[in-house]
């Protein structure tokens, strides 16, 4: 069982959670965990201690507009990539291992390809990074002028919770409360529209083949019952990164950190121990 404590701090307007190993100094390697939509760093609460117990300083920011970080409009895909780099710079993280989930993959993997010299390892979970990707369901609503605004006007905490529990039936109330913060004011709601409306998969064309060229140890961790990013995507990542380790948690869905917290944290912690 992971033992490291999780603390909360803020730097340059970005809130974050952190866990450190018992002995930590300037030479301690770092791991950066990027959450997806509509999450916050809270989704990593079980994973952070597991990474810290493997000897890493583990840091998970609330991207602006999510969790405890105020929106920093426009909340576009590109702006969030800039926010990742701003966070890294403010904390003086020269090199790091990157852990991503959902939209955190679209954001973090672009950042990684743009800063390959800073990367030491990758964990990719339940995301996509393919120029032929397509949006469906709520994503299409948010991308559509008028429909997205109507959704943002009408969504309530009850509707939000019911929708997330369709994907993750056992998601606890505390997680729903944390993730609902993304809807806390008009700027945060606009932040979501900005993100999805900038999310044109064609922008990934220049990144084709780049992940395999990074040449770092990689874990692909997936929920076997993911309906948003089906497990076929995990095998596609494996084909692009042949030396990667692929692990599928068969009974978990898209939010595998909520569906199978011990298994997800255990697999990620085990991967980080192989890096030491």
Secondary structure, 3 states (H helix, E strand, C coil): CCCCCEEEEEECCEEEEEECCCCCCCCCCEEEEECCCCCCHHHHHHHHHHHHHCCCEEEEECCCCCCCCCCCCCCCHHHHHHHHHHHHHHCCCCCEEEEEECHHHHHHHHHHHHCHHHEEEEEEECCCCCCCCCCCCHHHHHHCCCHHHHHHHHCCHHHHHHHHHHHCCCCCHHHHHHHHHHHCCHHHHHHHHHHHHCCCHHHHHHHCCHHHHCCCEEEEEEECCCCCCCCHHHHHHHHHCCCCEEEEECCCCCCHHHHCHHHHHHHHHHHHHHHC
